[in-house]
């Protein structure tokens, strides 16, 4: 249940935004509709959203986070502002 609340709190209230960076500069703002837990968990099951432990040689600060490709986020965007 903790995960369900976290997804709802992060993506399920007002939607989401992502700043897309191209050549080191913000080039677009992607705005998406709210995502439900059911949508999110299905994207995890298909591998489109994946867990990245962030552990690699030379990284002194390990971290863990969920990730998805820019292709996925752009496809879910309901508005793109450039």
RAKA-V772168 format. One record per pair of residues at least 12 apart in sequence whose ideal C-beta (glycine too) atoms are under 10 Angstrom apart, sorted by the first residue. I is the first residue (numbers start at 0). J is the second residue. D is the distance in Angstrom with one decimal. If there is no record, write none. Layout:
# RAKA-V772168
I_J_D / I_J_D
This chain:
# RAKA-V772168
0_36_9.8 / 2_36_7.5 / 2_39_8.7 / 2_40_8.1 / 2_43_9.6 / 2_65_9.8 / 3_35_9.4 / 3_36_4.6 / 3_37_9.3 / 3_39_9.0 / 3_40_8.6 / 4_36_8.7 / 5_36_9.0 / 5_39_9.7 / 5_65_9.6 / 6_34_7.1 / 6_35_7.8 / 6_36_4.7 / 6_37_9.4 / 6_38_8.9 / 6_39_4.8 / 6_40_8.0 / 6_43_9.9 / 6_65_9.2 / 7_33_8.6 / 7_34_9.0 / 7_35_7.7 / 7_36_6.3 / 7_39_9.2 / 9_34_8.7 / 9_39_9.2 / 9_65_9.6 / 10_31_8.2 / 10_32_9.4 / 10_33_6.3 / 10_34_4.1 / 10_35_8.3 / 10_36_8.8 / 10_38_8.7 / 10_39_6.7 / 11_32_9.9 / 11_33_4.8 / 11_34_6.2 / 11_35_6.0 / 11_36_7.2 / 11_38_9.3 / 11_39_8.6 / 12_33_6.4 / 13_30_10.0 / 13_32_9.4 / 13_33_6.7 / 14_30_6.5 / 14_31_5.4 / 14_32_5.2 / 14_33_4.9 / 14_34_8.0 / 14_75_9.9 / 14_76_9.8 / 14_77_7.8 / 14_78_9.6 / 15_29_8.4 / 15_30_7.6 / 15_31_4.8 / 15_32_8.3 / 15_33_7.7 / 15_34_7.0 / 15_72_8.2 / 15_75_8.4 / 15_76_9.0 / 16_28_6.3 / 16_29_6.8 / 16_30_5.4 / 16_31_7.5 / 16_72_9.8 / 16_76_9.1 / 16_78_9.6 / 16_80_9.6 / 17_29_4.5 / 17_30_8.3 / 17_31_7.8 / 17_67_9.6 / 17_69_8.0 / 17_72_5.1 / 17_73_8.4 / 17_75_9.4 / 17_76_7.7 / 17_79_10.0 / 19_69_6.5 / 19_72_8.1 / 19_73_7.5 / 19_76_9.4 / 19_79_8.4 / 19_81_8.9 / 20_69_9.3 / 21_69_9.9 / 21_81_9.9 / 25_81_9.8 / 26_81_6.5 / 27_69_9.9 / 27_73_8.4 / 27_76_8.9 / 27_79_5.6 / 27_80_6.6 / 27_81_4.7 / 28_76_9.1 / 28_78_8.3 / 28_79_7.3 / 28_80_4.4 / 28_81_7.8 / 29_69_8.6 / 29_72_5.8 / 29_73_6.0 / 29_74_9.7 / 29_75_8.2 / 29_76_3.9 / 29_77_8.9 / 29_78_7.7 / 29_79_5.6 / 29_80_8.1 / 29_81_10.0 / 30_76_6.2 / 30_77_6.2 / 30_78_4.4 / 30_79_7.6 / 30_80_7.2 / 31_72_7.3 / 31_73_9.5 / 31_74_9.6 / 31_75_4.9 / 31_76_5.1 / 31_77_5.7 / 31_78_8.1 / 31_79_10.0 / 32_75_7.9 / 32_76_9.0 / 32_77_5.2 / 32_78_9.5 / 34_48_9.9 / 34_75_7.6 / 38_75_8.9 / 39_65_8.7 / 39_67_9.8 / 42_65_9.6 / 42_67_7.1 / 42_71_7.3 / 42_75_9.0 / 43_65_7.7 / 43_67_9.5 / 45_71_10.0 / 46_67_9.9 / 47_67_6.0 / 47_68_7.5 / 47_70_9.0 / 47_71_5.1 / 47_74_9.4 / 47_75_9.7 / 48_65_5.7 / 48_66_7.1 / 48_67_4.7 / 48_68_9.2 / 48_71_7.4 / 49_65_7.2 / 49_66_5.9 / 49_67_7.4 / 49_68_9.2 / 50_63_6.8 / 50_64_7.8 / 50_65_5.9 / 50_66_7.8 / 51_63_7.1 / 51_64_5.8 / 51_65_7.4 / 51_66_4.7 / 52_64_8.8 / 53_66_9.5
